[in-house]
C-alpha cells in the first residue's frame, strides 16, 4: 500500500476511535492542525463530509461510517500482508507498541530492549508503563506484559515467568528491629498495599495460613509503593525481582522470613490473530529468555 495512503487512513481511524482530533494527534505525535489538514484532504478527495463537527464532539456522517468500515478492512488486509512478509523474511521491522507494569520500568526491561534495538536496526519500540488495565484492541497495542492471565476471549496469554513476592520494610523503619514477628502481630505498624493485590502467607514449617492486618495506605502503582517503603512510611508485599538490588544492599529488610508468600505469574498478552508479527514473536522470545535469567538469580 502507498505509505501516504496508509498513514492517511490510519489517522482517520484513530480520530474515530479516540473521538477527538487532538487525542489522535497526541497518539500519532502530530499537531492537531496537521491531523485536521489530513481529514480535509480526504474529504476533498471523496467530495463528502466524513464528520459532523460541533464545539464539544465530532461524530461520523453516514459517508464517514462507510469510509471507516472500508478503512478497517483495508488496514487489516495491509497489516496481514505485512506480517506474512515479515515472517517470510524472519526480520522484525516497524514499531512494537508495548505495555508493561510501571515497576518494570525500573530496569527489568533494560536488557531485552537493548537486545531488540541492537540486533534489529529496522525495529523500534513505543513503551507505555501502566498498572491500570489497558484495552489492547482499542489502543492498537501489539504486546502487553501483565500480572496474571486475562480472561478476554479476544486475547492470548503466554506464560513468561513465576516470580516470588516478599514482605519488606526499610532498614530505618521500627519494624526492621522486629522483623521476626508473626503476621498477626504487625497491626502496630503501617501496612501499604496495592489496590488489586491481596495475598495470604503460609508458615514454612507447619503450613499454617495467616493474613496481614488491613492496610492503612492503598496505592494503585507498585513503583510508588516501593518508594513509600524505602522512605520508611510502612511495610508492604513487593515483587522480589523489582526490589532484589535493594534487598542485596540492605536498604530493605525481609519481614516474617519464616512465612512464605505465593508466587505471581507474568504473562505476555497479545490480541488474538491468525499470524503473529515477527516483531512481536521475537520480542516475546527475548523477554522469556531474560525473565528466565531473572528467575534463576532470585
Backbone bond lengths (Angstrom), bond angles and torsions (degrees), N, CA, C in turn:
res aa  C-N    CA-C-N  psi(-1)  N-CA   C-N-CA  omega(-1)  CA-C   N-CA-C  phi
1 X - - - 1.461 - - 1.523 110.02 -
2 X 1.316 114.65 143.07 1.464 120.13 175.85 1.537 109.40 -56.27
3 X 1.352 117.61 125.34 1.473 120.21 -176.05 1.522 113.33 -57.15
4 X 1.337 117.51 -37.97 1.463 120.56 -179.94 1.517 111.12 -65.70
5 X 1.348 115.56 -41.37 1.455 119.79 179.01 1.525 110.06 -66.32
6 X 1.331 116.76 -42.44 1.459 121.29 179.09 1.526 110.37 -58.61
7 X 1.328 116.82 -45.55 1.468 120.76 -179.44 1.526 110.95 -65.73
8 X 1.331 116.30 -40.50 1.457 121.03 -179.87 1.529 110.75 -61.96
9 X 1.327 116.32 -45.74 1.468 120.50 178.98 1.524 110.89 -65.35
10 X 1.331 116.48 -38.81 1.471 121.01 179.83 1.519 110.96 -63.95
11 X 1.332 117.05 -40.49 1.458 121.61 178.53 1.529 110.07 -62.38
12 X 1.334 115.69 -45.81 1.465 120.18 179.55 1.532 111.11 -59.26
13 X 1.321 116.95 -44.93 1.471 121.72 -179.06 1.525 111.07 -63.45
14 X 1.346 117.43 -42.35 1.466 119.68 -179.52 1.528 111.44 -65.38
15 X 1.332 117.31 -34.25 1.469 120.05 176.77 1.524 109.38 -63.35
16 X 1.328 116.19 -45.92 1.464 120.50 -179.69 1.526 110.42 -61.56
17 X 1.328 116.72 -44.60 1.465 120.59 -172.99 1.529 112.91 -77.24
18 X 1.324 117.35 -26.59 1.473 119.48 176.38 1.522 111.57 -92.91
19 X 1.336 116.42 -18.40 1.457 120.55 -179.31 1.512 114.39 73.71
20 X 1.343 115.91 16.09 1.468 118.70 -175.69 1.518 110.38 -159.14
21 X 1.319 116.66 135.25 1.463 120.32 176.26 1.527 111.09 -67.79
22 X 1.328 115.91 -38.06 1.468 118.79 -178.24 1.527 111.10 -68.14
23 X 1.339 117.40 -39.75 1.459 120.46 177.78 1.528 110.72 -65.39
24 X 1.329 116.36 -43.14 1.461 120.30 177.88 1.526 110.58 -61.89
25 X 1.334 115.96 -41.93 1.465 120.21 179.06 1.519 110.88 -61.52
26 X 1.340 116.97 -42.33 1.468 120.94 179.24 1.523 110.74 -61.77
27 X 1.346 117.57 -45.76 1.463 121.62 179.98 1.522 111.92 -62.55
28 X 1.342 115.78 -35.90 1.463 120.75 -174.69 1.530 112.83 -94.14
29 X 1.344 116.51 6.07 1.467 121.80 -179.46 1.527 111.15 55.94
30 X 1.324 116.09 44.66 1.454 122.74 178.21 1.525 108.55 -124.54
31 X 1.317 115.86 167.46 1.459 119.57 172.59 1.527 108.58 -84.81
32 X 1.324 116.17 154.40 1.470 119.93 179.23 1.521 110.79 -62.51
33 X 1.315 116.26 -36.14 1.474 119.04 -179.91 1.528 111.20 -66.35
34 X 1.333 117.24 -36.71 1.468 120.15 178.46 1.524 110.57 -66.22
35 X 1.340 116.40 -39.73 1.463 120.62 177.44 1.526 109.67 -64.83
36 X 1.322 116.52 -43.16 1.462 120.79 179.22 1.524 111.63 -60.64
37 X 1.331 115.98 -40.62 1.463 120.17 178.17 1.520 111.90 -62.95
38 X 1.333 116.62 -38.17 1.466 120.86 178.18 1.527 110.28 -61.12
39 X 1.323 116.94 -43.43 1.464 120.95 -179.13 1.525 110.87 -67.67
40 X 1.332 116.20 -41.51 1.471 119.63 177.42 1.526 110.90 -58.88
41 X 1.339 116.11 -39.63 1.462 120.17 -179.72 1.529 110.99 -66.82
42 X 1.349 116.31 -41.57 1.464 119.19 177.67 1.526 110.30 -61.59
43 X 1.342 116.52 -44.42 1.460 120.40 -179.04 1.529 111.14 -64.37
44 X 1.331 116.71 -34.71 1.467 119.56 175.31 1.523 110.66 -66.47
45 X 1.337 116.03 -40.11 1.468 120.55 -178.80 1.524 112.40 -64.78
46 X 1.340 116.04 -40.40 1.474 119.03 -178.04 1.534 111.92 -92.51
47 X 1.346 115.40 -9.23 1.466 122.05 179.17 1.525 112.23 59.92
48 X 1.337 115.86 36.26 1.462 122.24 178.60 1.530 109.50 -145.94
49 X 1.326 116.25 151.65 1.458 119.73 173.44 1.520 108.88 -82.43
50 X 1.338 116.67 132.85 1.464 121.46 -178.03 1.528 111.97 -99.73
51 X 1.337 117.29 -20.30 1.460 121.17 -177.97 1.519 111.26 -127.63
52 X 1.344 114.47 142.92 1.456 120.85 164.44 1.525 106.37 -89.64
53 X 1.312 117.95 122.95 1.457 121.05 -173.97 1.525 110.68 -110.00
54 X 1.331 115.87 135.36 1.458 122.39 173.10 1.520 106.92 -139.13
55 X 1.343 118.70 166.66 1.477 119.79 -179.07 1.520 113.13 -58.56
56 X 1.347 118.43 -27.46 1.461 120.51 -173.71 1.524 114.11 -100.67
57 X 1.343 117.61 -27.98 1.456 118.65 -175.33 1.519 111.53 -155.55
58 X 1.334 113.92 164.16 1.452 119.54 172.00 1.524 107.79 -124.24
59 X 1.323 116.16 138.41 1.465 121.06 178.36 1.520 108.60 -130.60
60 X 1.314 115.58 160.43 1.456 120.34 -178.42 1.522 111.87 -77.64
61 X 1.318 115.91 139.96 1.459 120.97 167.83 1.528 107.58 -78.53
62 X 1.306 116.70 176.13 1.475 119.88 176.83 1.525 110.03 -60.54
63 X 1.336 115.30 -41.75 1.465 119.56 177.51 1.530 110.71 -65.37
64 X 1.335 115.49 -37.85 1.460 120.02 179.68 1.509 111.94 -64.04
65 X 1.337 117.65 -40.09 1.474 121.58 178.49 1.519 110.28 -63.07
66 X 1.336 116.59 -43.17 1.467 120.89 178.61 1.528 110.11 -63.83
67 X 1.325 116.07 -42.15 1.468 120.49 -179.92 1.527 110.70 -65.73
68 X 1.337 116.03 -39.36 1.477 121.03 179.44 1.523 111.31 -61.35
69 X 1.325 116.64 -48.05 1.459 120.20 -179.81 1.528 110.93 -61.97
70 X 1.322 117.13 -38.08 1.468 121.00 177.49 1.522 110.84 -66.11
71 X 1.337 115.75 -39.94 1.468 120.37 178.16 1.517 111.15 -60.32
72 X 1.337 116.50 -44.88 1.465 120.30 179.49 1.518 111.39 -58.75
73 X 1.311 116.59 -42.70 1.472 121.02 179.94 1.526 110.80 -65.02
74 X 1.323 116.04 -45.32 1.471 120.69 -178.27 1.525 111.08 -65.47
75 X 1.343 116.58 -46.51 1.465 120.55 -177.74 1.525 111.18 -66.99
76 X 1.328 117.46 -37.64 1.470 120.48 177.50 1.521 110.68 -63.90
77 X 1.332 116.32 -41.48 1.471 120.07 178.88 1.526 110.47 -65.85
78 X 1.333 116.73 -41.15 1.462 120.21 179.31 1.529 110.85 -64.72
79 X 1.345 116.64 -42.16 1.460 121.16 178.99 1.522 110.97 -63.97
80 X 1.326 115.85 -42.19 1.469 121.26 179.42 1.528 110.75 -60.84
81 X 1.331 115.61 -45.03 1.466 120.19 179.25 1.525 110.88 -64.69
82 X 1.339 116.53 -43.06 1.464 120.65 179.42 1.523 111.34 -60.46
83 X 1.323 116.66 -41.54 1.459 120.48 -179.36 1.524 111.38 -67.57
84 X 1.329 116.69 -38.19 1.469 119.94 176.97 1.529 110.45 -62.88
85 X 1.333 116.09 -43.65 1.463 120.17 -179.70 1.525 111.19 -64.27
86 X 1.346 116.50 -40.68 1.466 119.78 178.89 1.530 111.30 -63.36
87 X 1.333 115.45 -38.11 1.469 118.70 178.76 1.518 110.58 -65.89
88 X 1.343 116.10 -39.94 1.472 119.06 177.99 1.526 110.74 -64.35
89 X 1.332 115.65 -38.19 1.463 120.18 -179.68 1.525 111.69 -79.10
90 X 1.340 115.42 -20.80 1.474 122.03 -174.40 1.526 110.42 52.51
91 X 1.338 114.82 39.75 1.465 119.93 -178.16 1.529 109.39 -133.63
92 X 1.308 117.78 105.67 1.465 119.93 179.52 1.524 111.25 -61.32
93 X 1.321 115.56 138.57 1.462 119.66 176.21 1.520 108.53 -151.69
94 X 1.315 115.88 167.86 1.451 120.86 -179.43 1.513 111.06 86.85
95 X 1.319 114.88 -168.48 1.470 121.30 -176.65 1.525 110.95 -102.99
96 X 1.326 115.62 131.92 1.459 121.71 174.20 1.527 108.17 -97.85
97 X 1.319 116.62 118.65 1.460 120.87 175.01 1.522 107.80 -89.10
98 X 1.326 115.63 110.25 1.458 122.83 -173.44 1.525 110.30 -117.43
99 X 1.329 116.22 132.88 1.469 122.13 175.93 1.519 107.93 -117.79
100 X 1.338 117.19 136.62 1.464 121.48 -179.50 1.524 109.74 -144.88
101 X 1.337 117.63 158.61 1.466 120.00 174.85 1.530 111.12 -58.87
102 X 1.318 116.32 150.65 1.463 121.33 -176.95 1.529 111.69 -55.54
103 X 1.331 117.25 -41.24 1.459 120.70 -177.84 1.512 114.10 -61.22
104 X 1.336 117.01 -22.68 1.466 119.82 179.99 1.517 112.11 -72.50
105 X 1.334 116.04 -13.98 1.455 119.38 178.36 1.512 112.92 -78.95
106 X 1.335 116.72 -2.81 1.457 120.44 -178.85 1.512 114.49 -86.39
107 X 1.308 118.49 11.50 1.464 121.53 176.81 1.515 114.78 132.45
108 X 1.325 117.61 -18.03 1.466 120.11 -178.07 1.528 111.74 -61.71
109 X 1.324 117.13 -34.11 1.467 120.27 -176.75 1.527 113.55 -94.11
110 X 1.322 117.99 -3.25 1.469 120.00 -174.61 1.526 112.58 -59.39
111 X 1.327 116.85 -50.12 1.470 119.77 -177.00 1.526 113.05 -65.28
112 X 1.359 119.83 -47.64 1.465 118.05 179.15 1.526 113.31 -64.92
113 X 1.330 118.17 -35.39 1.462 119.56 178.40 1.528 111.15 -67.91
114 X 1.319 116.52 -38.11 1.465 120.52 176.87 1.529 110.47 -63.73
115 X 1.333 115.86 -42.87 1.467 120.47 179.58 1.523 111.14 -62.87
116 X 1.316 116.89 -42.98 1.468 121.01 -179.72 1.524 111.58 -63.05
117 X 1.330 116.40 -47.69 1.462 119.05 -176.82 1.525 112.51 -74.70
118 X 1.325 117.49 -28.41 1.467 120.37 177.27 1.530 111.61 -72.61
119 X 1.322 116.59 -41.25 1.467 120.79 -173.77 1.521 113.61 -82.22
120 X 1.337 116.50 -26.59 1.461 118.91 -173.76 1.529 109.86 -126.27
121 X 1.321 117.48 95.51 1.470 121.44 -174.39 1.530 114.15 -66.16
122 X 1.336 118.10 -21.52 1.466 120.47 -179.77 1.524 112.23 -93.34
123 X 1.316 115.75 16.04 1.462 121.86 -171.31 1.528 109.34 -120.12
124 X 1.328 117.12 131.43 1.463 119.18 173.26 1.529 109.86 -136.95
125 X 1.325 115.65 164.52 1.462 121.59 -171.06 1.518 110.65 -126.95
126 X 1.331 115.83 134.39 1.460 121.95 169.15 1.526 106.30 -109.20
127 X 1.323 116.49 104.75 1.462 122.27 -175.40 1.525 110.57 -99.20
128 X 1.332 116.03 126.37 1.463 121.81 174.10 1.522 108.00 -117.55
129 X 1.332 116.02 132.01 1.462 121.06 -179.35 1.523 109.15 -108.36
130 X 1.330 116.34 125.01 1.461 120.28 -178.69 1.521 110.01 -158.02
131 X 1.323 115.93 139.76 1.458 121.31 172.72 1.523 111.13 -95.33
132 X 1.325 116.74 -0.71 1.462 120.97 179.05 1.525 110.11 -92.83
133 X 1.340 118.27 151.79 1.471 120.98 177.39 1.521 111.17 -58.48
134 X 1.326 116.11 139.82 1.468 121.66 -179.20 1.530 108.97 -121.66
135 X 1.323 116.39 132.96 1.462 121.17 175.69 1.528 107.71 -80.36
136 X 1.340 116.07 100.59 1.460 120.42 -174.82 1.519 112.10 -61.86
137 X 1.328 116.34 -39.77 1.461 120.13 -176.19 1.529 110.38 -67.61
138 X 1.336 116.16 -51.43 1.464 120.41 -177.26 1.517 111.58 -65.76
139 X 1.343 116.58 -34.71 1.469 120.42 -177.43 1.520 113.01 -84.56
140 X 1.318 117.36 -6.79 1.468 119.97 -179.54 1.508 113.26 69.14
141 X 1.347 117.04 28.72 1.470 121.48 -178.48 1.529 110.03 -78.14
142 X 1.334 116.81 136.39 1.466 121.64 177.65 1.520 111.91 -83.19
143 X 1.347 115.51 -39.01 1.460 120.28 -172.76 1.522 109.98 -150.66
144 X 1.327 115.70 134.59 1.461 120.44 175.66 1.519 108.96 -125.41
145 X 1.322 115.26 139.54 1.466 120.65 171.69 1.519 105.55 -98.61
146 X 1.330 116.25 122.45 1.460 119.99 -173.78 1.516 110.87 -131.88
147 X 1.317 114.91 152.89 1.459 121.37 175.32 1.527 107.60 -91.57
148 X 1.327 116.02 113.66 1.464 120.69 -178.06 1.516 110.98 84.60
149 X 1.321 118.67 145.75 1.474 121.24 -179.69 1.515 110.91 -70.10
150 X 1.325 116.23 151.55 1.454 120.82 176.85 1.525 109.25 -96.94
151 X 1.319 115.89 152.08 1.458 119.87 -173.77 1.520 113.87 -92.68
152 X 1.325 118.32 -11.28 1.461 119.95 -177.22 1.524 110.74 -59.76
153 X 1.329 115.93 133.39 1.463 120.86 -175.94 1.525 113.02 -71.89
154 X 1.338 117.09 -18.84 1.462 119.75 -179.34 1.528 112.15 -91.93
155 X 1.349 116.60 13.54 1.454 121.45 178.42 1.530 109.63 -122.50
156 X 1.329 115.51 151.99 1.465 121.46 178.25 1.526 108.80 -118.54
157 X 1.338 116.64 130.42 1.475 122.08 179.98 1.518 109.96 -106.72
158 X 1.340 115.72 133.60 1.472 121.35 175.74 1.529 108.17 -125.66
159 X 1.319 116.49 126.01 1.471 120.46 -176.75 1.526 110.71 -66.90
160 X 1.331 116.15 132.35 1.461 122.05 177.97 1.531 111.96 -110.44
161 X 1.351 116.71 -39.13 1.470 118.57 -175.49 1.520 110.61 -166.58
162 X 1.328 115.50 157.15 1.464 123.41 167.94 1.517 106.76 -122.87
163 X 1.330 115.96 112.86 1.455 120.81 -172.89 1.526 111.45 -118.21
164 X 1.350 117.04 149.80 1.467 120.18 -178.70 1.524 112.88 -79.10
165 X 1.325 113.81 151.94 1.454 122.33 169.97 1.527 108.04 -101.07
166 X 1.313 116.44 155.55 1.456 119.51 179.64 1.523 110.28 -142.93
167 X 1.314 117.34 144.36 1.459 122.71 178.58 1.526 107.88 -91.56
168 X 1.331 116.96 120.29 1.466 120.60 -170.08 1.527 112.94 -129.94
169 X 1.323 113.30 156.99 1.455 120.98 173.52 1.525 108.07 -147.45
170 X 1.317 116.79 156.04 1.461 120.48 177.80 1.527 110.72 -66.51
171 X 1.316 116.54 148.20 1.466 121.44 177.52 1.527 111.68 -62.16
172 X 1.355 116.49 -21.81 1.471 120.98 -178.14 1.535 112.81 -93.43
173 X 1.325 116.90 -1.74 1.471 120.67 -179.76 1.527 109.70 -83.30
174 X 1.343 116.69 150.49 1.472 121.24 -179.41 1.528 112.41 -58.34
175 X 1.335 116.75 -30.98 1.460 120.25 -178.66 1.534 111.93 -67.66
176 X 1.320 116.92 -21.39 1.465 120.22 179.91 1.527 111.24 -60.39
177 X 1.322 116.68 -26.11 1.472 120.73 178.99 1.529 112.16 -85.54
178 X 1.366 116.31 -9.37 1.470 120.66 -178.75 1.528 110.17 -128.37
179 X 1.333 116.28 34.02 1.454 120.77 -172.12 1.526 113.88 -65.32
180 X 1.338 118.31 -13.50 1.465 121.66 -179.87 1.530 113.09 -87.98
181 X 1.332 118.01 -0.99 1.457 120.69 178.60 1.527 110.59 -60.20
182 X 1.335 118.77 146.13 1.472 120.40 174.75 1.524 110.28 -70.98
183 X 1.332 118.08 159.94 1.473 121.34 -176.06 1.520 114.51 -54.70
184 X 1.344 117.70 -37.95 1.469 119.64 -176.09 1.525 113.52 -74.78
185 X 1.325 117.78 -0.76 1.460 120.77 177.97 1.537 112.33 -110.69
186 X 1.323 115.36 19.87 1.474 119.63 -178.40 1.518 112.75 -100.01
187 X 1.337 116.93 8.66 1.468 119.64 -174.26 1.531 113.86 -67.10
188 X 1.312 117.31 -16.64 1.472 119.71 178.32 1.526 112.63 -81.68
189 X 1.306 116.02 -3.86 1.467 120.63 -178.87 1.535 109.56 -115.80
190 X 1.316 115.81 149.61 1.476 121.06 -178.20 1.520 111.00 -75.03
191 X 1.320 114.63 122.50 1.460 119.36 175.99 1.522 109.64 -99.89
192 X 1.338 115.84 137.53 1.466 123.07 176.89 1.525 107.14 -112.03
193 X 1.318 117.60 137.47 1.468 119.99 -177.55 1.518 111.15 -140.02
194 X 1.332 114.46 155.66 1.468 121.20 174.52 1.518 108.89 -81.12
195 X 1.314 116.34 146.84 1.471 120.71 -177.02 1.523 113.10 -61.20
196 X 1.335 117.65 -28.87 1.470 120.08 -172.74 1.522 113.36 -109.74
197 X 1.320 119.14 7.77 1.469 119.24 -174.18 1.525 111.63 -130.99
198 X 1.322 116.02 128.04 1.450 122.03 175.71 1.529 107.54 -145.31
199 X 1.338 116.77 121.59 1.458 120.00 -172.99 1.532 111.12 -129.67
200 X 1.338 117.89 140.47 1.469 121.06 173.19 1.520 110.38 -80.51
201 X 1.315 117.19 163.03 1.459 122.71 175.62 1.529 108.82 -112.31
202 X 1.323 116.43 146.75 1.464 122.09 179.50 1.519 109.34 -120.73
203 X 1.320 116.12 128.71 1.465 119.93 177.85 1.521 109.91 -67.09
204 X 1.319 116.40 129.40 1.470 120.96 -175.83 1.521 111.44 -63.51
205 X 1.333 117.76 -33.44 1.472 120.65 -174.85 1.523 112.89 -82.63
206 X 1.347 117.09 -52.40 1.463 118.74 -172.68 1.534 114.10 -112.34
207 X 1.331 117.26 5.51 1.474 122.96 177.31 1.536 113.12 64.26
208 X 1.308 117.35 18.21 1.465 121.18 176.20 1.536 109.39 -64.91
209 X 1.327 116.52 140.59 1.463 121.80 -179.91 1.527 109.99 -97.87
210 X 1.311 116.92 136.39 1.469 121.68 178.22 1.524 109.52 -137.28
211 X 1.329 115.09 155.18 1.461 120.73 178.03 1.522 109.42 -121.51
212 X 1.297 115.51 146.31 1.460 120.54 179.50 1.523 111.05 -76.77
213 X 1.330 117.32 156.51 1.473 120.27 175.28 1.531 110.73 -59.42
214 X 1.321 115.10 158.96 1.465 120.84 179.16 1.529 110.15 -58.37
215 X 1.329 117.59 134.50 1.477 119.28 179.68 1.516 112.17 -66.98
216 X 1.311 115.70 146.02 1.463 121.01 177.26 1.527 111.37 -98.38
217 X 1.323 115.39 -19.10 1.472 120.71 175.96 1.524 107.55 -130.15
218 X 1.327 116.95 126.82 1.465 122.05 178.83 1.528 107.89 -119.14
219 X 1.330 116.15 129.55 1.467 121.94 -174.56 1.530 109.13 -130.15
220 X 1.321 117.26 146.11 1.466 120.59 -178.79 1.522 112.96 -98.09
221 X 1.327 117.05 16.13 1.465 120.83 -174.86 1.532 108.84 -141.64
222 X 1.344 116.68 116.62 1.455 120.48 -175.53 1.526 112.61 -65.23
223 X 1.317 117.17 -36.57 1.470 120.00 178.93 1.536 110.29 -59.57
224 X 1.337 116.23 -40.00 1.463 120.31 178.85 1.523 111.34 -68.32
225 X 1.332 116.37 -36.50 1.469 119.64 177.62 1.524 110.58 -62.51
226 X 1.310 116.41 -44.50 1.466 120.80 178.94 1.527 110.26 -59.30
227 X 1.335 116.12 -42.52 1.463 120.15 -179.87 1.523 111.25 -65.11
228 X 1.330 116.31 -41.03 1.465 119.91 179.01 1.526 110.99 -62.98
229 X 1.324 116.88 -40.72 1.472 120.80 177.80 1.526 109.83 -64.27
230 X 1.316 116.80 -45.84 1.468 120.50 178.97 1.529 111.53 -61.17
231 X 1.328 116.47 -31.25 1.470 120.75 -179.80 1.527 112.33 -81.82
232 X 1.322 117.12 1.53 1.460 120.33 175.77 1.517 115.34 81.64
233 X 1.335 116.98 17.69 1.464 120.08 -178.48 1.534 111.01 -72.72
234 X 1.331 116.84 -36.86 1.453 120.78 -177.92 1.510 111.27 -178.44
235 X 1.331 115.86 -167.68 1.465 120.84 179.34 1.529 109.08 -112.40
236 X 1.335 116.70 160.64 1.465 119.24 -176.36 1.523 110.88 -160.82
237 X 1.326 114.61 158.63 1.466 121.48 170.22 1.528 107.11 -79.68
238 X 1.332 116.22 123.29 1.465 120.69 -176.14 1.527 110.82 -126.62
239 X 1.335 117.63 151.69 1.462 121.24 175.45 1.533 109.52 -71.47
240 X 1.314 117.97 123.09 1.461 120.54 -173.52 1.535 113.64 -60.41
241 X 1.343 119.91 -40.48 1.472 118.25 179.23 1.525 113.51 -58.97
242 X 1.334 116.19 -31.27 1.460 120.32 -176.76 1.532 112.87 -80.16
243 X 1.338 117.33 -17.21 1.472 119.80 -177.74 1.530 112.68 -123.30
244 X 1.332 116.94 9.14 1.466 120.28 -176.55 1.526 111.98 -56.33
245 X 1.323 117.50 -43.23 1.463 119.93 -178.54 1.530 111.02 -65.26
246 X 1.329 117.08 -34.39 1.469 121.08 178.65 1.527 111.36 -71.69
247 X 1.322 116.57 -32.94 1.465 120.52 174.94 1.525 110.30 -71.25
248 X 1.329 115.84 -41.47 1.468 120.42 -178.70 1.518 112.52 -64.06
249 X 1.345 116.58 -36.41 1.474 118.01 -178.35 1.532 112.97 -92.08
250 X 1.349 115.98 3.61 1.464 119.74 174.47 1.512 115.88 84.95
251 X 1.347 117.72 2.82 1.465 119.91 178.88 1.529 110.53 -66.56
252 X 1.333 115.76 -35.54 1.461 121.16 177.60 1.527 109.48 -114.49
253 X 1.330 115.09 148.96 1.464 122.40 178.44 1.528 108.50 -118.60
254 X 1.323 117.30 136.69 1.459 120.54 175.75 1.531 109.64 -77.50
255 X 1.325 115.29 129.62 1.462 122.45 -179.95 1.537 108.70 -99.11
256 X 1.328 116.00 147.91 1.473 121.75 179.66 1.533 111.62 52.51
257 X 1.329 118.48 53.53 1.467 120.43 -176.47 1.525 113.55 -63.31
258 X 1.349 116.96 -18.78 1.462 120.06 178.82 1.532 111.81 -82.40
259 X 1.340 115.96 -0.77 1.464 122.04 177.76 1.524 109.32 -115.43
260 X 1.323 115.29 144.22 1.466 120.69 -174.06 1.529 110.65 -115.79
261 X 1.316 115.52 137.67 1.464 121.66 174.71 1.525 109.69 -97.94
262 X 1.323 118.21 154.01 1.469 119.62 176.93 1.522 111.25 -68.43
263 X 1.309 116.11 161.05 1.466 120.28 175.07 1.526 109.23 -82.71
264 X 1.292 115.78 156.98 1.459 120.09 175.54 1.527 109.15 -113.63
265 X 1.310 116.17 146.82 1.471 121.68 -175.06 1.526 110.99 -99.10
266 X 1.319 114.85 138.58 1.466 121.85 177.38 1.525 107.98 -111.41
267 X 1.321 116.41 131.06 1.460 121.30 -176.39 1.520 111.34 -125.56
268 X 1.326 114.68 150.03 1.461 121.37 167.67 1.522 106.17 -94.80
269 X 1.320 116.50 124.00 1.460 121.61 -176.97 1.529 108.96 -113.66
270 X 1.331 115.69 129.11 1.465 120.35 177.85 1.526 109.16 -132.27
271 X 1.335 117.14 154.65 1.464 119.23 171.54 1.536 109.31 -62.65
272 X 1.322 116.66 151.50 1.457 120.74 -179.64 1.524 109.28 -76.82
273 X 1.326 116.03 116.49 1.464 121.32 -178.37 1.521 110.02 -138.34
274 X 1.341 115.85 154.16 1.469 120.09 177.32 1.517 110.83 -65.50
275 X 1.337 115.35 -38.47 1.465 120.80 -178.41 1.521 108.18 -126.75
276 X 1.323 116.10 129.14 1.460 121.27 176.05 1.518 107.99 -93.14
277 X 1.322 116.78 127.24 1.466 120.94 -177.42 1.520 111.03 -58.82
278 X 1.338 115.20 148.30 1.470 120.31 -179.12 1.527 111.02 -57.81
279 X 1.336 116.91 -37.33 1.477 119.83 -179.37 1.529 110.95 -61.34
280 X 1.344 116.01 -38.07 1.467 120.12 -179.20 1.523 110.70 -74.19
281 X 1.333 116.25 -42.08 1.463 121.08 -179.97 1.523 111.48 -60.61
282 X 1.341 115.65 -46.38 1.470 120.31 -179.91 1.520 110.61 -64.74
283 X 1.330 116.89 -41.02 1.472 120.58 -179.96 1.525 110.74 -61.32
284 X 1.328 117.42 -42.72 1.468 121.14 179.34 1.523 110.45 -64.38
285 X 1.325 117.28 -42.05 1.475 121.21 179.63 1.526 111.10 -61.62
286 X 1.329 116.51 -45.83 1.467 120.64 -178.72 1.528 110.85 -67.69
287 X 1.327 117.10 -40.19 1.464 120.48 177.36 1.531 110.81 -62.16
288 X 1.335 116.42 -42.82 1.470 120.42 -178.90 1.528 110.74 -62.52
289 X 1.315 117.48 -44.02 1.472 121.34 179.42 1.529 110.51 -62.97
290 X 1.327 116.00 -42.15 1.472 119.91 -179.24 1.519 110.86 -68.29
291 X 1.312 116.73 -42.59 1.457 120.33 -179.97 1.533 111.82 -65.84
292 X 1.336 116.41 -34.05 1.476 120.07 174.96 1.531 110.22 -61.95
293 X 1.337 114.98 -38.02 1.468 120.28 179.28 1.538 110.66 -65.78
294 X 1.338 114.92 -40.77 1.471 119.36 177.55 1.528 110.19 -63.40
295 X 1.332 116.55 -43.06 1.468 121.45 -179.74 1.515 111.06 -59.15
296 X 1.323 116.80 -41.48 1.449 120.90 -178.22 1.537 112.30 -66.43
297 X 1.344 115.70 -25.15 1.473 119.38 -176.88 1.537 112.47 -90.10
298 X 1.313 117.64 -8.88 1.476 120.15 -177.11 1.529 112.00 -80.86
